[in-house]
Amino acid sequence: MQNLVSVVVVCILTLSGVISTEPLTWRLIKVWLPVNVIFVGMLITSMFSLKYINVAMVTVLKNVTNVMTAAGEMYLFNKHHDKKVWAALFLMIISAISGGITDLSFNAIGYTWQIINCFLTASYSLTLRRVMDTAKQVTKSGDLNEFSMVLLNNTLSVPLGILLMFVFNEVDYLSKTPLLRLPIFWLVITLSGFLGLAISFTSMWFLHQTGATTYSLVGSLNKIPLSIAGILLFHVPTSVENSASILFGLLAGVFFARAKMR
């Protein structure tokens, strides 16, 4: 639904002449499809991990993505990081391990989904940065703006999402759930679609202007308010040790950002 809202909004803006987008050709779709499969996998694993793990622990475990992204950039793009960056990445790993050990609501299935999500998120930012340059070569104008990338990503995600609905047998659930008869549900999910569009556009623009590691580290800075809000809003049971490990991981993210900016 979020992907569908994004597609509809971008199409309306294109038809009204507010923005311009590249036509979706088969050549462009074939180039973009691998990164889109990773994108859908990233969304699915994120939802499954949140089903089993509290928001605070998810944000700390996402720090592992920074480690994978930095290592990937080093091997794929021959990009080197200084000792302070690697020290911050090491602290993130320690915080993730200590957080898991002291997590009162530890769930092995949830942690497995989250580790897979970290791998896919790192793969997405690394692959997307490379595909952006390749995709430009198969467009008619020789360029691919952020709105075209958002349209491409979300359009290809819709059929994959429908396929996954059948794979996970969610069609039966959708036919029986009373949620679909509540106007407030449609209002909230539509608003979440607008938020998804904003996230997609800003992510594409930011990654287009910078690198995968910088994109990943800036995401580290939102983890402090997100973790605190997650604990307070959902009344997550926690301990002093677990809270300390979460705080340690969040500070490691800030240290990582400072080291990269310098």
C-alpha positions in Angstrom: 0.0 0.0 0.0 2.9 2.4 0.8 4.5 1.6 -2.5 1.2 2.1 -4.4 0.6 5.5 -2.7 4.1 6.6 -3.8 3.5 5.5 -7.4 0.1 7.3 -7.6 1.5 10.6 -6.1 4.5 10.6 -8.5 2.3 9.8 -11.5 -0.1 12.6 -10.6 2.8 15.1 -10.2 4.2 13.9 -13.6 0.9 14.2 -15.5 0.3 17.7 -14.0 3.7 18.8 -15.2 5.1 19.6 -11.7 7.9 17.1 -12.1 9.5 15.1 -14.9 10.3 11.4 -14.9 11.9 9.0 -17.2 9.7 6.5 -19.2 10.0 3.0 -17.7 11.6 0.9 -20.5 12.5 -2.8 -20.3 16.2 -2.0 -20.4 15.9 0.3 -17.4 13.7 -2.2 -15.5 16.2 -5.0 -16.1 19.1 -2.9 -14.7 17.0 -1.8 -11.7 15.3 -5.1 -10.8 18.2 -6.7 -8.7 18.4 -3.6 -6.4 14.6 -3.6 -6.2 14.5 -7.3 -5.0 16.9 -6.3 -2.3 14.8 -3.3 -1.4 11.7 -5.5 -1.0 13.6 -8.0 1.1 14.8 -5.2 3.3 11.3 -4.0 3.9 10.0 -7.5 4.7 12.8 -8.5 7.1 12.4 -5.1 8.9 8.7 -5.8 9.5 9.4 -9.4 10.7 12.1 -8.3 13.1 9.9 -5.6 14.6 7.3 -8.3 15.2 9.6 -10.0 17.7 12.1 -7.3 18.9 11.4 -4.0 20.6 12.2 -0.7 18.8 15.2 0.2 21.0 17.0 -3.1 20.3 16.2 -2.9 16.6 17.9 0.5 16.4 21.0 -0.7 18.1 21.2 -3.9 16.0 20.9 -1.7 12.9 24.4 -0.4 13.8 25.7 -3.7 12.4 24.6 -2.4 9.0 27.3 0.4 9.3 30.0 -2.2 9.8 28.8 -4.2 6.7 28.5 -1.1 4.6 31.9 0.2 5.5 33.5 -3.2 4.7 31.6 -3.4 1.5 32.7 0.0 0.3 36.3 -0.9 1.1 36.1 -4.0 -1.1 33.8 -2.9 -3.8 34.8 0.8 -4.2 38.3 0.7 -2.8 37.3 3.2 -0.2 39.4 3.3 3.0 38.4 4.4 6.5 40.7 5.7 9.3 41.2 4.1 12.7 38.6 6.2 14.5 35.9 5.0 12.1 36.9 1.3 12.6 37.1 1.9 16.4 33.5 3.3 16.3 32.4 0.3 14.2 34.0 -2.1 16.8 32.1 -0.4 19.6 28.8 -0.8 17.6 29.5 -4.6 17.4 30.2 -4.8 21.1 27.0 -2.9 21.9 24.9 -5.1 19.7 26.3 -8.3 21.4 25.9 -6.9 24.9 22.4 -5.6 24.1 21.4 -9.1 22.9 22.8 -10.8 26.0 21.0 -8.4 28.4 17.7 -8.1 26.4 14.9 -9.2 28.7 12.6 -9.9 25.7 15.3 -11.7 23.6 13.8 -13.6 20.7 16.1 -15.7 18.5 13.8 -15.5 15.5 13.6 -11.8 15.7 17.4 -11.4 16.0 17.8 -13.7 12.9 15.4 -11.5 10.9 17.3 -8.4 12.0 20.7 -9.7 11.1 19.3 -10.6 7.6 17.8 -7.1 7.4 21.2 -5.6 8.3 22.9 -7.5 5.4 20.1 -6.6 3.0 20.2 -2.9 4.0 24.0 -2.7 3.5 23.6 -4.5 0.2 20.8 -2.1 -0.9 22.9 1.1 -0.2 26.0 -0.4 -1.9 24.1 -1.8 -4.9 21.9 1.2 -5.4 24.9 3.6 -5.5 26.4 1.5 -8.4 23.1 0.9 -10.2 22.4 4.7 -10.2 25.3 5.2 -12.5 24.6 2.2 -14.7 20.9 3.1 -15.1 21.7 6.5 -16.5 23.3 4.8 -19.5 20.1 3.1 -20.6 17.8 6.2 -20.2 16.7 8.3 -23.2 17.9 11.5 -21.6 21.1 10.1 -20.2 20.1 11.1 -16.7 17.9 9.6 -13.9 16.5 12.1 -11.4 15.3 11.2 -7.9 11.6 11.1 -8.8 12.3 8.7 -11.6 14.2 6.4 -9.2 11.4 6.6 -6.7 8.8 5.7 -9.4 11.0 2.9 -10.6 11.6 1.4 -7.2 8.0 1.6 -6.0 6.4 0.4 -9.3 8.5 -2.7 -9.3 7.9 -3.3 -5.6 4.1 -3.5 -6.1 4.0 -6.9 -8.0 6.7 -8.3 -5.8 4.6 -7.3 -2.7 1.5 -9.0 -4.2 3.5 -12.1 -4.9 4.7 -12.2 -1.3 1.1 -11.8 0.0 0.4 -15.2 -1.7 3.7 -16.8 -0.6 3.0 -15.9 3.1 -0.7 -16.7 2.8 -1.8 -13.3 3.8 -4.7 -13.1 1.3 -6.9 -15.2 3.6 -6.1 -12.8 6.5 -6.9 -9.7 4.4 -10.3 -11.2 3.4 -11.3 -11.7 7.0 -9.7 -8.8 9.0 -12.1 -6.0 10.1 -9.4 -3.4 9.7 -10.2 -2.9 6.1 -13.6 -1.7 7.0 -12.3 1.0 9.3 -11.9 4.5 7.7 -9.2 5.4 10.2 -7.1 2.4 9.0 -7.2 3.7 5.4 -6.3 7.2 6.6 -3.3 6.1 8.6 -2.0 3.7 5.9 -2.3 6.4 3.3 -0.4 8.9 5.5 2.2 6.2 6.0 2.4 6.0 2.2 3.2 9.7 2.0 5.9 9.3 4.7 7.3 6.3 2.6 7.4 8.6 -0.4 9.3 11.3 1.5 11.8 8.7 2.9 12.3 7.2 -0.6 12.9 10.6 -2.3 15.3 11.9 0.4 17.2 8.6 0.6 17.7 8.6 -3.2 18.8 12.3 -3.2 21.1 11.8 -0.3 22.7 8.6 -1.7 23.0 10.3 -5.1 25.0 13.2 -3.5 27.2 11.1 -1.1 28.4 7.6 -0.5 26.9 4.5 1.0 28.8 4.7 4.3 27.9 8.4 4.8 24.3 7.5 4.0 24.5 4.8 6.6 26.1 6.8 9.3 23.7 9.7 9.1 21.0 7.2 9.8 22.8 6.4 13.0 22.0 9.9 14.4 18.3 9.3 14.5 18.7 6.3 16.8 18.8 8.2 20.1 15.3 9.7 20.0 13.9 6.6 18.2 15.2 4.3 20.9 13.9 6.4 23.8 10.5 6.9 22.1 10.3 3.1 21.4 10.8 2.3 25.1 8.4 4.9 26.4 5.6 4.5 23.9 5.5 0.7 23.9 6.4 0.2 27.7 9.3 -2.1 26.8 10.6 -4.1 29.9 14.2 -3.3 30.3 17.1 -3.5 32.8 19.9 -1.2 33.8 22.4 -3.4 31.9 20.2 -3.5 28.7 19.6 0.3 28.9 23.4 0.8 29.3 24.2 -1.3 26.3 21.6 0.6 24.2 23.0 3.9 25.3 26.5 2.6 24.6 25.5 1.6 21.1 23.8 4.9 20.4 26.9 6.9 21.5 29.0 4.6 19.3 26.8 5.7 16.4 27.4 9.4 17.2 31.2 8.7 17.6 31.1 7.0 14.2 29.3 10.0 12.6 31.9 12.5 14.1 34.8 10.3 13.0 33.4 10.2 9.4 32.7 13.9 9.2 36.3 14.7 10.3 
